[in-house]
Amino acid sequence: MQDNVTKELLLFIILSSILCSLVLYFYLGNIKLVLINFISVCISLIFSFSLSNKLFGGIELVMILIPAIVFIITISDFMHLLNSDKLYKNKFRSFKTQLEKIGMPVFITSLTTAIGFLSFMFSSLIPLFRFGVITTITIFISLFVIVILYSLIIDFNINKNIKNNHFLDDLIVSIVHLKKSYSYVLLASFLVLSFLAFNNFKVDNFITDEINKNSDLYTDINFFDTKFGGIKPVTFIVKNENPSLSSLDSLEEIILNHNFVIDFSLNDFSKPDNNEYLIKARMKDIGSSQSAVIFDDILLKSKDLSLDLEIAGVGFLFDKISNKMTFEIILGLILAIIIIGLVFVLLNNFNWYYFPISLIPNILPLLTTIGLLSIFGFYFSLSNAFILAIVFGLIVDDSIHIINAYSMSRNRGLSIQESISHCQMYTYKVVIKTSVVIIFTLFPLLFSEFKSISQLSIITIIAAIIALIFDIIYLPKMLIKYIS
């Protein structure tokens, strides 16, 4: 598995680099800007992995996601900085003006993205905690690198003659002027799918959750699981002194009736004066939810046999710990979402309308995605909860840029309609561009041998598309109604 992680890490970096470079060149038509984008990503990745090696002695499985995250964050911020409606002859003025207009929104998106990843620091799972620390630090290092390189772009006039893509203009017009009947149907679909997300909420964990079902590794493990009695070891400990043989036989029969395979039974003589009776068994990887029902039934029936039974073993502990950590990540994500809303309220003079406006465009697409996937059997596992926290951190950027662009336009004295028009003319283009970058960057991950990696790609791509639609069609309506 370690070798596979290393191979995939290198392969995904190469493929994502090629795809992103092609997309950026299509947008910008400037090979120098593409190269500078690539350099910023490389610097950020070198720092990130060096920091991981220095602090934690290596790169863990979850770190394989960092390249894709860095690609998305750095390129998104670069695209926003390059999106200027006016260039000045004085280079310092151009740099200063753009930082004043775009620099603060870029910093806020970095902050909110970092808050999303900080949710992993509430996890008791050490690799996730480390991932949260490294990614959070990397986000701000990437921002620093981007600003430095952007100053060089201005200084050497590299940002002149950026290609203007009329296809995006036409796409924005068609989305913005979507018929009301269509927009109502679309919104109703989002709400129905969000309801399904709540209605089908389920926490479950399988030992093989992390492994892609199309991989050779899963085929081997599944063969052992189905043909040799299961891969999930469970130990039953009878603590009665001198239990009757009939009670022990009945207990073993109950265990066997639940499709366990008993490897052996013995008295535990590992400790002096210890008369515990151990039953070493295995079960199939049927998930923590269904396993919990079986364990409860065995414990209940053991009481009828007057046996003091305790369940242990790697499989049992996996169920308990993975479920606990899944809820930790979900709670951490909820806390991060609330903090982001409060940050927006604080930054906008305690205007509480910013709380729902900053959260709804990000929560609803996430719930819609979960609802859509729940039709195909989606459940919250440790890896899925981990993925959703990452997805929220990535998709939150676009809505924040639109909200900031609108608020800054209003503060400059533009009317409500002029502010919306400004967003449509400049910010929407970058939002669409960054969404396409997300799709192309994560596309190679679809073919990962590890399920969490491939699911990150699927969930993020779906959520990014839904968030883009919501940000362009419905977010402006919310801004017009509540932010005057």
N, C-alpha and C positions, 0 to 999 in steps of 0.2 A: 504494500500500500504506500509506503514511504517513497519507493521508486516511482510509482505512478503519479504521486503528488508532484514530484520534481519535474517529471516529463510534461505533465499537463500544465504546470506553471509556465515553463518555457514556451510550450506550444501556444498557449492562449495569449501570452504577451506578444509573440510574433504575429499571430493572426489578427488580434485586436489592433495592433499597430498598423498593419497593412490596410485593414478595412477602414479604420479611422482616418488614415492619411488620404485614402481615396475619397472619402466623404468630404473631408475638409478641403481638398483641392477642388472638388466639384462646387463647393460653396464659395471659396475664396478666390480660386484661380491664381493663387500666389504660392509658389513652392517654398519661398523663404518663410512665410508665415506657418505653413504646414510643418516645416523643419523645426521652427522655434516651439511650436506646440509639442512636437515629439520630444524635443530636448527638455521641456518643462516636466513632461511625464517621466522621462528617464531619471532626472535629478530627484524628483519626488519619490520614485520607486527605490532608487539606490539608498536614499536616506531612510525610507521606511524599513527596508529589509536589514539595513545595517543597524538600525535602532533595535529591531527585534532580536538580532543576533547578540547585540551588546547587552540588552536588558534581560532577555529570556533564553539565550543560548541557542537559538535556532529559529527556523520557520515552521510553524505548525500547519496542520491541514487547513484550518479556516483562513490562514493567511493567503491561500491561493486566490481568494476573492479580492484582495487589495489592488492588484493591477487594474481590474475592471473598474473598481470604484475610483481609483486615481485618474484613470482615463476620462471617466465621465465628469468628475468634479473639475479637473484642470481645464479640459476642453470647453466645458460649459462656461466657466468663468472667463476664459479667453474670448469666447464668442461674444459674450456680453460686453467686455471691455473694447473689443474691436467694433462694436455696433455704435458708431458715432454719427450724429446727424450733421455735424459741422466740424471741419478741421481748420485750425488757425495757423497762420504763418509762424507765429511764435511757438516753438516746440514746447516750452515749459507751460505756456498757457493751455495748449492742447492737452498735455498730460494732466495738469491740475484740474481743468474743467471736467475731463472724463472721469477722473477719480471722484470728484465731487458729485457727479451725476450717477455714475455706475459703481464707483468704489464702495460706497456705503451699502447699497443693496447686495453687492458681491460679498462683502464682509458679513452681512446679516445672514445670507444663505449659507455661508461657511459655518457661521455660529449655529444656525438651526440644524444643519446637517450633522455637525459635531454633537449637538444635544441628542440627536437621534441615535448616534453610535455610542454615546455615553450610557445609554440604557443597558448596554452589555456589562457595564461595570457593577450592576446590581446582581449579576449572575454569580452563583457559587461555583460555576464551572470555570476553572482556571484558564483554559484556552480562550473562552469567550471574553473573559475579563481582559486578557492580554490583547485580544483582537480589538476590543473597545479602546484600550489605551493607545495602541499603535495607530489605529485609524484616526482617532481624534487628533493626535499630534500631527499626523501626516497631512490632515486637511489644512491646518494652519501653516505648515511648512510649504505646502503646495501654493497657498494663497500668496505667501511671501515671494516665492519663486516667480509666480505669474506676474506680480506687480513689477519686480525687478526686470524681467524680460520685456514686459510691456513698455517700460521706460526706454529700453534699447530700441524697440520697434519704432517709437515716436522719434527718438534721436536720429535714427538712420532712415527715416521716412519710408519704412517698409510697409506701412499700412495704407499707402496711397494706391489708388486704382484697384481697390477690392471689387471683385466681380459682383455685379448686381443681378440676382436671380429673379426674373419675372415670374417664374413658375410659382414661387412662394407667395408673391403678391396675389396671383390668381387664386391660389389655394386658400389664403386667408379670407379673401372676399367671399368665396363660395361657402366657407364655414360660418363666417360672421352673419351672412345673409341667408342662413338656413331657414326654411319655412317654419313658422311658429308651430304648426301641427307636428312637424318632424321633431322639433326641439322638445315638445311636450311628451311625445312618445319616447324619445331618448331618455329624458329625465325620469319618466315613469319606469323605464327599464332599469335605470340605475337604482331607483328606490326599491323596486321589487327584488333585485339581486342583493341589495344591502339587507333587506329583510331576511332573505334566504341565508345570508352569512350569519345572522343572529340565530335564526331558527335551527340551523344545522351545526351550530357550534359544538365541537367535540375535541377533546384532548386524548390523544392516543400515541403510543410510542412502540415501534418495532426495532429489534436489534439491527435489522437490515435496512432501516430507513435511510441510512447514509449512502447505500450502494445503489447505483443505477440498475434497474431491472433488465436493461438490455446488455449489461456488461458480462464478461466471462466470469468475473469474480462472483457476481450474484448467482450465476448458473451453478457454480461449484457449491456455494453455501446452501442454496435452495435444494440441491440434490441431497446433501447430507441431512438437511432439515426434514425432508419428506421421506427419505428412504431409511434413515437410521434413527428415527424416533425423536428428532428435534435437536436444536442447538442451544436451547435455553436451560442452563443448569439451575436446579432448585433443590434446596436441602430442607428436609422436614426433621425437626428436633423434638423428640418426646422427652419431657423433663420429669415425668413421674418416676419415682423410685420403684423398681421391680414391677413394671406394668405387666398385665397378663398377656400371655401369648395370643390368646383369642382376640384381644383388643388390638394388638399390633397387626395381626393378620387382617382384621377388619379394616384397619386404617390403610394398609397397603392395597387392599381391594378397592377402597374408595379412591385412592390416588390413581390406580390403574384405570378405573372407570372414567376418569377425566383425561384419558389418553396420554398419561405420563408413561415414560419408560423408566423403570427402576434399575439402576446400575448395580447397586448393592445396599445392604443394610447391615449395621453393626453397632455395638456398644462403643461409645467414645472413651477410650482409655488414655487419651493424650494428656489428661490432667489427673492427678491423684484424687481418689475418692469421687470420681465423676462417673455417674451411672446413666448419663444421657444416652438415649437410643437414637441413632441417626439413620435417615433414609435418604440416600443420594439418588436423585431422579433428574430426568430431562423432559422438557416439553417442547412443542413446536412454537415457532415465533408467531403467535396469534395476536400479539398486541397487548399493551398494558391494560387496556380497558376490559377486554374479555378475560384476561388472566386474573384481574382483580376479582371478578365474579367467581371464578373457579377457586381462588384462594379463600375467599370468604365462605364458600360452601364447604370446603374441606375443614376449615377451622370450626364451623358450626357443627358439623357431623362429628368432629373429634371430641367436642364437649359432651355429646350424647354417649360417647364411649368412655367418658370420664378420663380423658387424656389431656394433659397439659402440653399443648402443641405450639411450637414456634416455627415460623417459616423464615428461611434465610437462603443464602446462595447468591451467586452472581446475577442470575436471571431475575430473581425477586428484587434484589437491590437496584438493578437496572430500571425496573418499572417504577419503583418508588422515587429514585433520584431523578430520572428523566422527566417524570410528570411534575415533580417539584420545580425543576429548573425551567420547564416549559412555562409554568405559571409565573415564575420570576421574570422571564423575558417579556411576557405579555404585560405584566404589571409595570415593568420598567419602561416599556413602549408607551403605555397609557400615561405614565408620569412625564415622559419626554414630550408627548403631545401637549399636555397641559402646560408645561413650562414654555414651550414655543409660543402658545397662545398668550401667555402672560408677558413674555418678552415683547411681543407686538403691541400689547396694551401699554406697556411701560414706554416703548419707543415712540408712541403716538399720543403722549400727554394723557394717559389713562382713559383713552376713548375705548370703552368696552365693546363697541361694535367690531373692533378689530379682532376680538377673541374668536367669535364664530367665523368671521370672514377669512382669517388666517388658517383656520383648521378644517372647515367644511370642504374646501377644494382639494384637500389632501386625504381626509378621512373617508369621504364618500367614494372616491376612486378605489381606495384600498378595500373598503367593504364590498364594493361592486365586484372587484376582482375575486375576493374570497367567495362571494356568493356564486359567481360564475364557475369557479373551480369546485365548489361544493357539489355542483350537479354531477361532477365526475369523481366524487368520493374524497374531496379534500378534507383533511383533518389537521388539527394543530398538534404537531409533534415538536420535539426540541429543535430540529433543523428547520421546520417550517416557521416557527415563531421567530427564530433567528433570522430567517430570510425576510420576513415581513418587516422586522425592525430596520433592516438594511434598505428595503424598498421604500419605506417611509422617508428615510434619510435622503434618498436619491430624488424622489419625485416632488419633495416639498419645495425644491429650488424654483421651479418655473412660476408657481403661483405667487411666491414671495416677490419675484422680480416684477410681475405685473402689478401687484399691490403697491410696491414701492414706486414704480414708474408713475402710476396714477396719483399717488399721494404727493410725490414731488412736483408733478405737473400742476396739481391744485395749489400747492404752496407757492408756485411761481406766478400764480394769478390766472392760470388758464381756466376756462369754464369746464363744466363737467363733460360736455360733449367733446370739447377740444382735448381734454385729458385722455378720454377714451380713444379718440382718433390718433393721438400721439402714441398710445400703447399699440394700437393696431398697425401703425406705420413702422414702428421700430422694434418694440419689445416682442410682439407676436412672432416676428421672423426668427429671432434668436431662440425663442421657446420651441418653435417647430424644429429648428436646426439641432438643438440639444437633444430633443426627443429622438430624432433620427440617429444622432450619435449614440445614444443609449442603446437603441435597437441593434445597430451594427456592431457596437463594442461587445455586447453580451451574446450576440449570435453564436460565436464559436463555443460558448459555454453550454449550449444545448446538447453538445455531443460528449460532455464530461462523463467519466465513469462513475462519478460520485453524484448521488441523487440531489443532494442539497445544492450542488453547483448548477446542475441542469435546471432545477426548479427555480433557482434564483433568476436564471435567464428568462424562463417562461413567465414567472409572476411579474418581474420587473417590466418586461416588454408589454404585457397586457395592461398593467397599472399605468405605465407611461402613456400609452395611447388613450386610455380612458381619462387620465388626468389632463392630457392635452385638450381633449374635446371639452371637458368641463371648464378648464381655464379660459378657453377662447369664447365659448358660448354663454356660460352661466355666471362666471366670476364677474365680468363687466356689469351685468344686471344687478348683482349684489352690491358692487361698488357704487353704482349710480343711485341705488335706493337708500343705502345706509351711510355712505361716506360722502358728505357734501363738501 
